[in-house]
């Protein structure tokens, strides 16, 4: 990669409008967990796809690295480049329009810089649902969600970001534009470049717009918290819930008591649901069609689960405000984690049948390494756990710095040995480049490098991310 020079910067001013060039401020150089400090020779925020095309063509000609930037909420360092020649940061923040909504087709077309919450609002205005939901929905942008194939709490019912996208507009490294913004549900005209771009983390092209799938709003919704004796009991409850309500089960979140303990410590305004927090509990969310009552279904589920010995206590939301309060507990756990400060965080997935065994083996393994706390929570319905390790009470994460790499390696080795993935929904970014090399299939990795060479032969797109 080449450093930015006056000649390049002068040419850059000639291909964008006056508002496009932005000061290199701290918000473009930081990532939420504070693991890296990025760098930038310049920041540009194009107004439209034509300007993105011109910027990338210029960077490709000059050999200048480009880091695409959405909402900056990624947790694996894909949006910051700490090493090498300072790159150009390409922010999609100005391309934030909802271009169109087709309620009769259940389709919404949005630019890549549209904030996820704004997409939710636009869909709701047409009595529709866009189900992708993550804790950072108020600042995350849809281009980044697609670039990382984001998951979230509703994957159980609706799938990952990849499953919610019909078409993409993408600018390639040399400035060419893939005009794939189709609203078609069926289109078997050759290779699926859309799904190649989704999850590529800005290393193959820059997503500038997307056609997204919408869904009917459930006629009735319901949420409950139920205390379970163990992760095994939670899995049995999941199977029971599926038998009771089928596709009406939208989310099934597992939480350990460490999460509410962190909330009480760092975010005391978050109202906790139980007077005595159980060791394990689940959050269950239902969305049912007309004619069915979610609270009735949850009451029947609780009665059956209690009779089977799977649950010991529970509370069913009796209002939208209470439902929101239940979800607030789940959605604020990552922020409480951040304030406590983790030694090592792990976004992992396992076959459902192996989840309980992993938790037991992981707890035993870490206990043998030292005095630490584990906050295990996540999307049990799709086998995705956030398995995060924290200092003991009264200690600081800096006191464990000598153990951090060993903890991560041991956790990931165990995940891999049990047939799981060390990156469930956050992506590879820069944090997990070594993990991909360590655990990835050699043939797959070779093919990925060949694909990268085809789409970005000069290696300007997000240098150092995914493949290193």
Secondary structure, DSSP 4 states (H G I P E B T S, - for coil): -PPP-HHHHHHHHTTS-TTTEE---GGGTB-TT-S-B---SEEE--SSHHHHHHHHHHHHHHT--EEEESSS--SSSTT---SSS--EEEE-TT---EEEEETTTTEEEEETT-BHHHHHHHHHHTTEE-----TTTTT-BHHHHHHTT---TTHHHH--GGGGEEEEEEE-TTS-EEEE----S---SS--HHHHHTTSTTSS-EEEEEEEE-EEPPSEEEEEEEEESSHHHHHHHHHHHHHHHGGGEEEEEEEEHHHHHHHHHH-TTSPPS-SS--SEEEEEEEEE-TT--HHHHHHHHHHHHHHTTSEEEEEE--SHHHHHHHHHHHHHHHHHHHHH-EEE--EEE--GGGHHHHHHHHHHHHHTT-SEEEEEEEEGGGTEEEEEEEEPTT--GGGGHHHHHHHHHHHHHHHHHTT-BS-SSS--TTTTHHHHHHHS-HHHHHHHHHHHHHH-TT--BTTTSS--
